[in-house]
Amino acid sequence: MKNIAPTCSDTTVNVETMEWIPNSFDSFLHELNHIVTSCKRSNSLALFRGHRKSEWLLDSTFVRSFKTTLFGLPAGEKLLKRIVESAEFHPALLNLYLLKFGVLVRPSDELESIAVRDKVDAWFELMKRLQQYPEEDGFFLKGTNLLDWTRSTDLALYFANDNRDGEGAIYICDTTATGKTLQVIPLGAILDKMNELGNAGKPLGAPLLFCPPKQIKSVRARNQQAVYFAQMDLRYDLETIWRLREAELTNETIIIKLVLPAGTNVATREYLDAKEIKSEFIYPDE
């Protein structure tokens, strides 16, 4: 997204957080459509992610669980800089993740057979399943390093409004501005690379985009138009990494956080109901 700014006079921009803050639901929709139109004009592929709490960071469920379980921090709070940048923190966090995925949790023999037969990625399918059905996750640190995104603004808006109390938010990511992040390498090989680089004290790089052309059919994932970004360096949320990348670009915006104003729950729900975006559609197999 190039040289983009709000168009509504009542939309403010927080200069510290770079959030776009509309004053009403109508202004929110106007700004969202403005961003989408801008992406289309520049032939950019935009993805969307809804948060029912505006303060939540772009962290994966695993990282959120780690911070909550070990440090008692809420999802919207960052760890102290001296902890994050310590020599001990990175390998401790990374190896807990690799203990879960590689030692304690692995694709079943049945899934491996299906993966060979249908030429799909067994590790990706395992993690996708845990993203869609978190109740099946038996490890004490929940989740994966994947973050669910969607191609649909309406679906992102559903998640931003679902059980919302206060301000929600939609993140809009211009995937064409993130560089060559779309992955064709099997996720298992990437786990091996994380192990190799991370334990050698080397950076793990920018978030990687996963949308394999061949996947095991999932009604939930299909209806939600799901696409996944992998949080590679577990120390830093995706927005932090992308802001650093933006600083290297000229007049280019990778990520916009558009705040869904408090008190607009009913208007949002009525808007989504009119488009038949309801829980029965989002979770058709419940």
PASEBA-1860 file (N, C-alpha, C; in nm, 3 decimals):
! residues 286
1> MKNIAPTC> 0.085/-0.118/0.000/0.000/0.000/0.000/0.089/0.123/0.000 ~ 0.068/0.211/-0.094/0.154/0.327/-0.109/0.082/0.456/-0.069 ~ 0.152/0.538/0.011/0.104/0.672/0.045/-0.043/0.672/0.088 ~ -0.080/0.583/0.176/-0.220/0.572/0.215/-0.242/0.644/0.347 ~ -0.356/0.714/0.355/-0.393/0.787/0.476/-0.545/0.781/0.489 ~ -0.598/0.801/0.610/-0.744/0.800/0.627/-0.811/0.906/0.541 ~ -0.937/0.880/0.506/-1.013/0.975/0.425/-1.124/1.044/0.503 ~ -1.165/0.987/0.617/-1.272/1.047/0.697/-1.214/1.152/0.791
9> SDTTVNVE> -1.281/1.265/0.801/-1.232/1.375/0.885/-1.233/1.339/1.033 ~ -1.319/1.243/1.073/-1.327/1.207/1.215/-1.240/1.086/1.250 ~ -1.156/1.042/1.157/-1.061/0.933/1.185/-0.928/0.993/1.227 ~ -0.881/0.952/1.344/-0.751/0.998/1.391/-0.648/0.887/1.375 ~ -0.521/0.925/1.374/-0.411/0.830/1.366/-0.322/0.849/1.488 ~ -0.306/0.743/1.567/-0.218/0.746/1.682/-0.073/0.740/1.632 ~ 0.003/0.847/1.652/0.136/0.856/1.594/0.233/0.755/1.657 ~ 0.203/0.709/1.779/0.291/0.612/1.845/0.263/0.470/1.799
17> TMEWIPNS> 0.134/0.433/1.795/0.097/0.296/1.760/0.062/0.279/1.613 ~ 0.045/0.391/1.541/0.007/0.391/1.399/-0.134/0.336/1.376 ~ -0.216/0.333/1.480/-0.354/0.285/1.465/-0.439/0.390/1.396 ~ -0.527/0.344/1.309/-0.632/0.429/1.255/-0.753/0.414/1.347 ~ -0.808/0.526/1.395/-0.915/0.521/1.495/-1.036/0.599/1.444 ~ -1.130/0.531/1.377/-1.253/0.599/1.332/-1.343/0.633/1.451 ~ -1.434/0.724/1.427/-1.523/0.769/1.535/-1.659/0.701/1.534 ~ -1.688/0.625/1.428/-1.819/0.560/1.417/-1.805/0.434/1.332
25> FDSFLHEL> -1.911/0.352/1.333/-1.908/0.231/1.253/-1.910/0.265/1.104 ~ -1.985/0.367/1.066/-1.987/0.408/0.925/-1.848/0.452/0.879 ~ -1.780/0.528/0.963/-1.645/0.572/0.928/-1.549/0.452/0.921 ~ -1.568/0.357/1.012/-1.486/0.236/1.010/-1.502/0.163/0.876 ~ -1.626/0.142/0.832/-1.650/0.074/0.705/-1.592/0.154/0.588 ~ -1.606/0.285/0.596/-1.553/0.369/0.488/-1.402/0.354/0.477 ~ -1.333/0.357/0.593/-1.187/0.344/0.592/-1.144/0.205/0.546 ~ -1.218/0.104/0.589/-1.185/-0.033/0.548/-1.198/-0.047/0.397
33> NHIVTSCK> -1.306/0.004/0.341/-1.324/-0.003/0.196/-1.218/0.079/0.123 ~ -1.180/0.191/0.182/-1.074/0.275/0.124/-0.942/0.198/0.117 ~ -0.908/0.125/0.222/-0.783/0.047/0.223/-0.789/-0.065/0.120 ~ -0.903/-0.136/0.115/-0.919/-0.246/0.020/-0.908/-0.194/-0.124 ~ -0.973/-0.083/-0.151/-0.968/-0.024/-0.285/-0.826/0.015/-0.323 ~ -0.754/0.071/-0.226/-0.615/0.110/-0.251/-0.530/-0.011/-0.286 ~ -0.552/-0.122/-0.216/-0.477/-0.244/-0.245/-0.509/-0.297/-0.385 ~ -0.636/-0.292/-0.422/-0.676/-0.342/-0.554/-0.614/-0.257/-0.664
41> RSNSLALF> -0.611/-0.127/-0.643/-0.555/-0.037/-0.745/-0.407/-0.063/-0.769 ~ -0.337/-0.105/-0.664/-0.193/-0.129/-0.677/-0.162/-0.277/-0.699 ~ -0.269/-0.356/-0.727/-0.253/-0.500/-0.748/-0.186/-0.570/-0.631 ~ -0.220/-0.524/-0.511/-0.166/-0.582/-0.389/-0.263/-0.686/-0.334 ~ -0.209/-0.795/-0.280/-0.292/-0.897/-0.216/-0.303/-0.864/-0.068 ~ -0.423/-0.826/-0.025/-0.447/-0.791/0.115/-0.507/-0.909/0.190 ~ -0.460/-0.930/0.312/-0.517/-1.028/0.405/-0.562/-0.955/0.530 ~ -0.657/-1.017/0.602/-0.723/-0.949/0.713/-0.727/-1.040/0.835
49> RGHRKSEW> -0.719/-0.978/0.953/-0.727/-1.053/1.078/-0.803/-0.969/1.181 ~ -0.906/-1.027/1.240/-0.987/-0.955/1.338/-0.950/-0.993/1.481 ~ -0.942/-0.893/1.568/-0.919/-0.912/1.711/-1.034/-0.850/1.790 ~ -1.094/-0.926/1.880/-1.204/-0.871/1.959/-1.155/-0.779/2.069 ~ -1.025/-0.778/2.093/-0.964/-0.682/2.185/-0.857/-0.605/2.108 ~ -0.876/-0.475/2.100/-0.785/-0.393/2.020/-0.642/-0.400/2.068 ~ -0.622/-0.421/2.198/-0.486/-0.418/2.254/-0.406/-0.545/2.225 ~ -0.471/-0.650/2.174/-0.397/-0.774/2.146/-0.289/-0.749/2.041
57> LLDSTFVR> -0.174/-0.812/2.065/-0.064/-0.804/1.969/-0.082/-0.910/1.860 ~ -0.006/-0.895/1.754/-0.007/-0.995/1.647/0.088/-1.109/1.683 ~ 0.056/-1.174/1.794/0.130/-1.291/1.842/0.051/-1.417/1.811 ~ 0.122/-1.526/1.789/0.058/-1.656/1.772/0.002/-1.704/1.906 ~ -0.088/-1.801/1.900/-0.147/-1.856/2.022/-0.039/-1.916/2.111 ~ 0.062/-1.980/2.054/0.168/-2.039/2.135/0.242/-1.931/2.215 ~ 0.274/-1.820/2.150/0.347/-1.714/2.219/0.259/-1.650/2.326 ~ 0.132/-1.629/2.295/0.040/-1.577/2.397/0.034/-1.669/2.518
65> SFKTTLFG> 0.023/-1.799/2.491/0.015/-1.897/2.599/0.143/-1.897/2.681 ~ 0.258/-1.886/2.615/0.387/-1.883/2.683/0.394/-1.763/2.778 ~ 0.357/-1.644/2.729/0.367/-1.524/2.810/0.268/-1.527/2.927 ~ 0.149/-1.581/2.902/0.048/-1.588/3.007/0.085/-1.692/3.113 ~ 0.131/-1.809/3.068/0.160/-1.919/3.159/0.286/-1.895/3.242 ~ 0.391/-1.847/3.178/0.519/-1.833/3.248/0.538/-1.696/3.312 ~ 0.473/-1.593/3.258/0.495/-1.459/3.310/0.368/-1.391/3.360 ~ 0.252/-1.454/3.339/0.126/-1.396/3.385/0.086/-1.270/3.311
73> LPAGEKLL> 0.133/-1.253/3.188/0.103/-1.133/3.111/-0.022/-1.149/3.026 ~ -0.103/-1.045/3.012/-0.216/-1.050/2.919/-0.169/-1.045/2.775 ~ -0.259/-1.076/2.682/-0.222/-1.088/2.541/-0.174/-0.957/2.480 ~ -0.210/-0.844/2.539/-0.173/-0.716/2.479/-0.046/-0.655/2.534 ~ 0.023/-0.726/2.623/0.140/-0.668/2.688/0.267/-0.737/2.640 ~ 0.372/-0.657/2.620/0.500/-0.711/2.577/0.589/-0.740/2.697 ~ 0.676/-0.838/2.683/0.774/-0.867/2.785/0.878/-0.755/2.792 ~ 0.942/-0.742/2.909/1.046/-0.641/2.924/1.157/-0.664/2.822
81> KRIVESAE> 1.212/-0.554/2.774/1.317/-0.561/2.672/1.437/-0.641/2.721 ~ 1.473/-0.626/2.849/1.591/-0.696/2.901/1.570/-0.847/2.902 ~ 1.443/-0.891/2.910/1.413/-1.035/2.903/1.420/-1.083/2.759 ~ 1.350/-1.010/2.672/1.342/-1.051/2.531/1.480/-1.055/2.466 ~ 1.566/-0.961/2.500/1.697/-0.953/2.435/1.807/-1.026/2.512 ~ 1.770/-1.098/2.616/1.870/-1.175/2.690/1.914/-1.297/2.609 ~ 2.036/-1.344/2.634/2.089/-1.459/2.561/2.012/-1.586/2.593 ~ 1.950/-1.591/2.709/1.881/-1.712/2.752/1.739/-1.724/2.699
89> FHPALLNL> 1.675/-1.609/2.672/1.532/-1.611/2.642/1.500/-1.680/2.510 ~ 1.573/-1.643/2.404/1.540/-1.695/2.272/1.548/-1.848/2.266 ~ 1.659/-1.910/2.307/1.663/-2.057/2.301/1.563/-2.124/2.394 ~ 1.532/-2.061/2.507/1.434/-2.119/2.599/1.296/-2.125/2.534 ~ 1.254/-2.014/2.474/1.123/-2.007/2.408/1.120/-2.099/2.286 ~ 1.224/-2.091/2.204/1.228/-2.171/2.082/1.227/-2.321/2.113 ~ 1.306/-2.362/2.212/1.315/-2.505/2.240/1.190/-2.560/2.309 ~ 1.117/-2.476/2.379/0.986/-2.520/2.428/0.893/-2.547/2.310
97> YLLKFGVL> 0.901/-2.459/2.210/0.819/-2.481/2.089/0.861/-2.608/2.017 ~ 0.991/-2.629/2.003/1.041/-2.748/1.934/1.021/-2.874/2.018 ~ 1.013/-2.860/2.149/0.978/-2.975/2.234/0.835/-3.018/2.205 ~ 0.748/-2.918/2.188/0.608/-2.951/2.158/0.596/-3.011/2.018 ~ 0.646/-2.938/1.919/0.631/-2.983/1.780/0.762/-3.048/1.733 ~ 0.766/-3.177/1.746/0.883/-3.253/1.707/0.911/-3.367/1.803 ~ 0.883/-3.343/1.933/0.905/-3.447/2.033/0.772/-3.499/2.088 ~ 0.690/-3.407/2.141/0.566/-3.449/2.206/0.447/-3.454/2.111
105> VRPSDELE> 0.447/-3.370/2.010/0.336/-3.365/1.913/0.394/-3.382/1.774 ~ 0.347/-3.484/1.705/0.391/-3.513/1.568/0.273/-3.561/1.486 ~ 0.281/-3.550/1.353/0.174/-3.607/1.269/0.161/-3.757/1.295 ~ 0.039/-3.805/1.302/0.016/-3.948/1.324/0.057/-4.028/1.200 ~ 0.071/-4.158/1.218/0.103/-4.245/1.104/-0.004/-4.235/0.996 ~ -0.129/-4.225/1.042/-0.240/-4.212/0.946/-0.228/-4.083/0.865 ~ -0.198/-3.972/0.934/-0.184/-3.845/0.864/-0.065/-3.848/0.769 ~ 0.044/-3.909/0.811/0.161/-3.921/0.723/0.126/-4.000/0.597
113> SIAVRDKV> 0.047/-4.106/0.612/0.006/-4.187/0.496/-0.081/-4.107/0.401 ~ -0.175/-4.031/0.460/-0.263/-3.946/0.378/-0.181/-3.840/0.305 ~ -0.082/-3.785/0.376/0.002/-3.681/0.317/0.079/-3.734/0.196 ~ 0.131/-3.855/0.207/0.203/-3.917/0.095/0.107/-3.945/-0.020 ~ -0.009/-4.000/0.013/-0.107/-4.037/-0.091/-0.158/-3.914/-0.166 ~ -0.194/-3.808/-0.090/-0.257/-3.691/-0.150/-0.160/-3.576/-0.178 ~ -0.031/-3.600/-0.147/0.073/-3.500/-0.172/0.043/-3.368/-0.101 ~ 0.014/-3.381/0.030/-0.007/-3.264/0.114/0.102/-3.262/0.222
121> DAWFELMK> 0.111/-3.151/0.294/0.213/-3.130/0.397/0.157/-3.175/0.531 ~ 0.210/-3.287/0.585/0.156/-3.345/0.708/0.170/-3.249/0.827 ~ 0.285/-3.185/0.840/0.305/-3.093/0.953/0.211/-2.973/0.943 ~ 0.195/-2.919/0.823/0.102/-2.808/0.806/-0.040/-2.850/0.841 ~ -0.081/-2.969/0.796/-0.217/-3.015/0.824/-0.239/-3.036/0.974 ~ -0.137/-3.084/1.043/-0.148/-3.100/1.188/-0.169/-2.966/1.256 ~ -0.089/-2.868/1.218/-0.100/-2.737/1.282/-0.229/-2.665/1.241 ~ -0.268/-2.682/1.117/-0.395/-2.623/1.072/-0.510/-2.679/1.154
129> RLQQYPEE> -0.506/-2.810/1.180/-0.610/-2.875/1.260/-0.616/-2.815/1.401 ~ -0.501/-2.794/1.462/-0.498/-2.736/1.597/-0.545/-2.591/1.597 ~ -0.521/-2.520/1.487/-0.572/-2.384/1.476/-0.724/-2.383/1.470 ~ -0.780/-2.476/1.395/-0.925/-2.480/1.377/-0.997/-2.547/1.495 ~ -0.930/-2.640/1.562/-0.993/-2.713/1.673/-0.899/-2.709/1.794 ~ -0.885/-2.594/1.858/-0.791/-2.578/1.969/-0.820/-2.668/2.088 ~ -0.945/-2.714/2.100/-0.980/-2.803/2.212/-0.908/-2.937/2.203 ~ -0.853/-2.971/2.088/-0.780/-3.097/2.071/-0.633/-3.087/2.115
137> DGFFLKGT> -0.590/-2.968/2.152/-0.450/-2.945/2.189/-0.430/-2.983/2.336 ~ -0.351/-3.087/2.361/-0.332/-3.137/2.496/-0.207/-3.084/2.566 ~ -0.124/-3.007/2.498/-0.001/-2.956/2.559/-0.032/-2.839/2.650 ~ 0.048/-2.819/2.756/0.016/-2.712/2.852/0.037/-2.573/2.793 ~ 0.124/-2.561/2.693/0.136/-2.436/2.618/0.057/-2.455/2.489 ~ -0.055/-2.385/2.478/-0.149/-2.410/2.371/-0.106/-2.345/2.240 ~ -0.159/-2.400/2.131/-0.146/-2.336/2.002/-0.019/-2.368/1.925 ~ -0.006/-2.304/1.810/0.106/-2.320/1.719/0.171/-2.183/1.698
145> NLLDWTRS> 0.267/-2.177/1.608/0.322/-2.045/1.573/0.254/-1.985/1.450 ~ 0.141/-2.045/1.409/0.064/-1.991/1.298/-0.040/-1.891/1.346 ~ -0.064/-1.788/1.268/-0.173/-1.694/1.292/-0.269/-1.704/1.175 ~ -0.398/-1.719/1.206/-0.500/-1.729/1.103/-0.530/-1.590/1.046 ~ -0.529/-1.580/0.915/-0.573/-1.461/0.844/-0.682/-1.504/0.746 ~ -0.750/-1.408/0.688/-0.856/-1.439/0.593/-0.849/-1.344/0.475 ~ -0.903/-1.390/0.362/-0.911/-1.304/0.244/-1.032/-1.211/0.249 ~ -1.120/-1.230/0.348/-1.248/-1.160/0.353/-1.252/-1.056/0.464
153> TDLALYFA> -1.288/-0.933/0.429/-1.305/-0.829/0.532/-1.421/-0.862/0.624 ~ -1.528/-0.920/0.570/-1.646/-0.952/0.652/-1.614/-1.059/0.756 ~ -1.533/-1.158/0.719/-1.497/-1.263/0.814/-1.405/-1.209/0.923 ~ -1.312/-1.122/0.885/-1.227/-1.057/0.985/-1.312/-0.972/1.079 ~ -1.412/-0.906/1.024/-1.501/-0.824/1.107/-1.581/-0.910/1.204 ~ -1.619/-1.030/1.162/-1.689/-1.121/1.252/-1.603/-1.151/1.375 ~ -1.478/-1.186/1.352/-1.389/-1.220/1.464/-1.358/-1.097/1.548 ~ -1.354/-0.979/1.487/-1.329/-0.857/1.563/-1.447/-0.821/1.653
161> NDNRDGEG> -1.567/-0.867/1.616/-1.688/-0.831/1.692/-1.737/-0.943/1.783 ~ -1.690/-1.064/1.762/-1.740/-1.180/1.837/-1.703/-1.169/1.985 ~ -1.805/-1.163/2.072/-1.784/-1.151/2.217/-1.700/-1.029/2.253 ~ -1.718/-0.924/2.177/-1.639/-0.803/2.200/-1.692/-0.721/2.315 ~ -1.600/-0.667/2.394/-1.634/-0.574/2.502/-1.536/-0.458/2.493 ~ -1.578/-0.350/2.430/-1.488/-0.237/2.409/-1.443/-0.230/2.264 ~ -1.323/-0.183/2.242/-1.272/-0.167/2.106/-1.219/-0.300/2.052 ~ -1.253/-0.328/1.926/-1.192/-0.438/1.854/-1.096/-0.380/1.750
169> AIYICDTT> -1.048/-0.465/1.661/-0.958/-0.415/1.557/-0.951/-0.513/1.443 ~ -0.926/-0.461/1.325/-0.890/-0.542/1.209/-0.751/-0.500/1.163 ~ -0.664/-0.599/1.146/-0.534/-0.576/1.086/-0.545/-0.606/0.936 ~ -0.486/-0.517/0.856/-0.481/-0.537/0.711/-0.334/-0.546/0.672 ~ -0.297/-0.657/0.611/-0.159/-0.679/0.569/-0.151/-0.683/0.417 ~ -0.063/-0.601/0.362/-0.034/-0.605/0.218/0.077/-0.708/0.197 ~ 0.039/-0.827/0.156/0.135/-0.937/0.148/0.238/-0.916/0.038 ~ 0.205/-0.834/-0.061/0.302/-0.808/-0.168/0.418/-0.719/-0.118
177> ATGKTLQV> 0.395/-0.647/-0.009/0.499/-0.560/0.046/0.588/-0.632/0.147 ~ 0.552/-0.754/0.185/0.632/-0.827/0.284/0.753/-0.896/0.220 ~ 0.760/-0.896/0.088/0.869/-0.965/0.020/0.828/-1.106/-0.017 ~ 0.925/-1.188/-0.054/0.897/-1.325/-0.097/0.880/-1.416/0.025 ~ 0.760/-1.416/0.079/0.735/-1.491/0.202/0.645/-1.613/0.181 ~ 0.582/-1.625/0.063/0.495/-1.739/0.037/0.578/-1.867/0.029 ~ 0.540/-1.967/0.109/0.624/-2.085/0.125/0.582/-2.203/0.037 ~ 0.682/-2.269/-0.019/0.663/-2.396/-0.088/0.742/-2.505/-0.018
185> IPLGAILD> 0.826/-2.465/0.080/0.905/-2.561/0.157/0.814/-2.628/0.260 ~ 0.822/-2.760/0.277/0.739/-2.828/0.378/0.764/-2.771/0.517 ~ 0.658/-2.765/0.596/0.669/-2.704/0.727/0.766/-2.781/0.818 ~ 0.774/-2.912/0.801/0.869/-2.991/0.880/1.013/-2.947/0.856 ~ 1.045/-2.915/0.731/1.179/-2.869/0.698/1.206/-2.732/0.760 ~ 1.102/-2.651/0.769/1.117/-2.519/0.831/1.140/-2.533/0.982 ~ 1.073/-2.630/1.045/1.099/-2.658/1.187/1.246/-2.696/1.208 ~ 1.299/-2.778/1.119/1.440/-2.816/1.127/1.530/-2.693/1.114
193> KMNELGNA> 1.491/-2.602/1.024/1.571/-2.481/1.003/1.564/-2.390/1.126 ~ 1.448/-2.382/1.188/1.434/-2.304/1.311/1.526/-2.359/1.419 ~ 1.532/-2.489/1.428/1.618/-2.554/1.526/1.765/-2.521/1.499 ~ 1.803/-2.535/1.374/1.943/-2.513/1.335/1.985/-2.368/1.357 ~ 1.906/-2.273/1.305/1.944/-2.132/1.313/1.928/-2.077/1.454 ~ 1.813/-2.109/1.516/1.785/-2.053/1.648/1.886/-2.095/1.752 ~ 1.925/-2.221/1.750/2.019/-2.269/1.850/2.164/-2.235/1.817 ~ 2.184/-2.177/1.699/2.315/-2.122/1.664/2.319/-1.972/1.691
201> GKPLGAPL> 2.210/-1.920/1.747/2.203/-1.778/1.780/2.180/-1.688/1.662 ~ 2.129/-1.744/1.552/2.106/-1.666/1.431/1.958/-1.626/1.421 ~ 1.927/-1.513/1.356/1.788/-1.469/1.342/1.707/-1.566/1.256 ~ 1.577/-1.577/1.286/1.491/-1.670/1.214/1.413/-1.605/1.100 ~ 1.427/-1.475/1.087/1.369/-1.410/0.970/1.226/-1.362/0.988 ~ 1.171/-1.313/0.877/1.038/-1.252/0.875/0.929/-1.359/0.877 ~ 0.805/-1.318/0.911/0.693/-1.413/0.907/0.676/-1.474/0.768 ~ 0.643/-1.603/0.766/0.626/-1.677/0.641/0.479/-1.704/0.615
209> LFCPPKQI> 0.439/-1.693/0.490/0.299/-1.711/0.451/0.277/-1.853/0.400 ~ 0.174/-1.919/0.454/0.142/-2.056/0.416/0.000/-2.062/0.357 ~ -0.006/-2.105/0.232/-0.134/-2.130/0.166/-0.112/-2.236/0.059 ~ -0.081/-2.361/0.103/-0.049/-2.466/0.006/-0.163/-2.489/-0.093 ~ -0.131/-2.508/-0.221/-0.236/-2.533/-0.320/-0.311/-2.662/-0.295 ~ -0.244/-2.761/-0.233/-0.310/-2.886/-0.198/-0.319/-2.898/-0.047 ~ -0.443/-2.912/0.002/-0.466/-2.926/0.145/-0.577/-3.028/0.168 ~ -0.578/-3.087/0.287/-0.691/-3.171/0.326/-0.812/-3.080/0.343
217> KSVRARNQ> -0.924/-3.120/0.287/-1.044/-3.036/0.291/-1.089/-3.012/0.434 ~ -1.115/-2.886/0.465/-1.168/-2.846/0.595/-1.279/-2.745/0.570 ~ -1.400/-2.777/0.613/-1.512/-2.687/0.589/-1.492/-2.555/0.663 ~ -1.441/-2.565/0.785/-1.416/-2.442/0.861/-1.315/-2.353/0.789 ~ -1.203/-2.410/0.752/-1.099/-2.331/0.686/-1.149/-2.274/0.555 ~ -1.230/-2.352/0.482/-1.284/-2.304/0.355/-1.377/-2.186/0.378 ~ -1.473/-2.200/0.471/-1.568/-2.093/0.496/-1.500/-1.968/0.550 ~ -1.396/-1.989/0.629/-1.325/-1.875/0.687/-1.221/-1.816/0.592
225> QAVYFAQM> -1.205/-1.878/0.473/-1.107/-1.834/0.374/-0.970/-1.815/0.440 ~ -0.930/-1.919/0.512/-0.812/-1.909/0.598/-0.681/-1.917/0.522 ~ -0.590/-1.829/0.562/-0.451/-1.827/0.517/-0.368/-1.806/0.644 ~ -0.244/-1.854/0.644/-0.169/-1.855/0.770/-0.032/-1.789/0.754 ~ 0.000/-1.703/0.851/0.135/-1.651/0.865/0.202/-1.723/0.982 ~ 0.324/-1.768/0.963/0.401/-1.830/1.071/0.487/-1.724/1.138 ~ 0.476/-1.716/1.270/0.561/-1.627/1.349/0.696/-1.698/1.366 ~ 0.796/-1.653/1.293/0.924/-1.724/1.291/1.008/-1.690/1.414
233> DLRYDLET> 1.034/-1.563/1.437/1.106/-1.522/1.557/1.002/-1.502/1.667 ~ 0.992/-1.598/1.756/0.885/-1.600/1.856/0.899/-1.488/1.958 ~ 1.010/-1.417/1.959/1.028/-1.307/2.054/0.949/-1.184/2.016 ~ 0.918/-1.168/1.888/0.861/-1.043/1.839/0.731/-1.069/1.763 ~ 0.628/-0.990/1.794/0.500/-1.003/1.724/0.517/-0.958/1.579 ~ 0.422/-0.998/1.495/0.434/-0.972/1.352/0.436/-0.823/1.320 ~ 0.357/-0.745/1.391/0.355/-0.601/1.361/0.492/-0.539/1.387 ~ 0.559/-0.579/1.494/0.692/-0.526/1.523/0.789/-0.555/1.409
241> IWRLREAE> 0.786/-0.680/1.361/0.875/-0.719/1.251/0.842/-0.641/1.125 ~ 0.714/-0.628/1.094/0.674/-0.560/0.971/0.701/-0.410/0.977 ~ 0.691/-0.349/1.096/0.724/-0.207/1.108/0.873/-0.184/1.079 ~ 0.957/-0.276/1.124/1.100/-0.266/1.095/1.124/-0.278/0.944 ~ 1.050/-0.367/0.881/1.061/-0.384/0.736/1.013/-0.258/0.663 ~ 0.905/-0.198/0.711/0.852/-0.076/0.650/0.956/0.036/0.650 ~ 1.036/0.042/0.758/1.136/0.148/0.770/1.243/0.138/0.662 ~ 1.256/0.020/0.602/1.353/0.000/0.495/1.295/0.030/0.358
249> LTNETIII> 1.163/0.051/0.351/1.096/0.073/0.224/1.069/0.221/0.202 ~ 1.034/0.257/0.081/1.002/0.396/0.046/0.853/0.409/0.018 ~ 0.784/0.490/0.100/0.641/0.516/0.081/0.560/0.387/0.069 ~ 0.592/0.290/0.151/0.525/0.160/0.145/0.474/0.123/0.283 ~ 0.347/0.079/0.290/0.287/0.036/0.416/0.256/-0.112/0.407 ~ 0.307/-0.189/0.503/0.280/-0.332/0.507/0.155/-0.362/0.588 ~ 0.141/-0.294/0.702/0.036/-0.331/0.797/-0.038/-0.207/0.846 ~ -0.171/-0.216/0.850/-0.255/-0.111/0.908/-0.343/-0.176/1.013
257> KLVLPAGT> -0.351/-0.112/1.128/-0.443/-0.156/1.233/-0.560/-0.057/1.237 ~ -0.678/-0.106/1.203/-0.798/-0.024/1.198/-0.886/-0.059/1.318 ~ -0.906/0.036/1.407/-0.978/0.011/1.533/-1.128/0.013/1.509 ~ -1.196/-0.088/1.563/-1.343/-0.096/1.559/-1.396/-0.028/1.685 ~ -1.464/0.086/1.671/-1.498/0.167/1.789/-1.585/0.093/1.891 ~ -1.564/0.124/2.018/-1.649/0.071/2.124/-1.792/0.121/2.104 ~ -1.887/0.041/2.148/-2.027/0.079/2.137/-2.090/0.054/2.001 ~ -2.016/-0.014/1.912/-2.070/-0.041/1.778/-2.102/-0.189/1.759
265> NVATREYL> -2.113/-0.263/1.869/-2.137/-0.408/1.861/-2.264/-0.440/1.784 ~ -2.373/-0.370/1.818/-2.502/-0.400/1.756/-2.499/-0.365/1.608 ~ -2.446/-0.249/1.574/-2.438/-0.208/1.434/-2.354/-0.306/1.353 ~ -2.246/-0.353/1.413/-2.160/-0.450/1.345/-2.233/-0.582/1.323 ~ -2.301/-0.629/1.427/-2.373/-0.756/1.416/-2.485/-0.746/1.312 ~ -2.557/-0.636/1.308/-2.663/-0.619/1.209/-2.605/-0.618/1.068 ~ -2.491/-0.555/1.051/-2.423/-0.552/0.921/-2.386/-0.693/0.877 ~ -2.330/-0.771/0.969/-2.288/-0.908/0.937/-2.408/-1.000/0.917
273> DAKEIKSE> -2.514/-0.982/0.997/-2.635/-1.063/0.982/-2.696/-1.044/0.843 ~ -2.693/-0.922/0.794/-2.748/-0.893/0.662/-2.671/-0.966/0.552 ~ -2.545/-0.998/0.580/-2.463/-1.073/0.485/-2.457/-1.221/0.519 ~ -2.535/-1.261/0.620/-2.543/-1.400/0.665/-2.407/-1.453/0.712 ~ -2.328/-1.365/0.773/-2.202/-1.404/0.834/-2.231/-1.428/0.982 ~ -2.265/-1.554/1.015/-2.304/-1.590/1.151/-2.220/-1.709/1.197 ~ -2.235/-1.745/1.324/-2.154/-1.853/1.380/-2.177/-1.984/1.306 ~ -2.300/-2.007/1.256/-2.328/-2.132/1.183/-2.246/-2.141/1.055
281> FIYPDE> -2.213/-2.026/0.998/-2.129/-2.024/0.878/-1.982/-2.037/0.914 ~ -1.940/-1.968/1.019/-1.801/-1.971/1.061/-1.761/-2.110/1.112 ~ -1.852/-2.172/1.190/-1.825/-2.303/1.248/-1.934/-2.400/1.202 ~ -1.933/-2.440/1.076/-2.044/-2.517/1.020/-2.055/-2.660/1.075 ~ -1.948/-2.711/1.135/-1.950/-2.849/1.183/-1.974/-2.860/1.333 ~ -2.008/-2.748/1.399/-2.037/-2.756/1.542/-2.177/-2.810/1.564
END
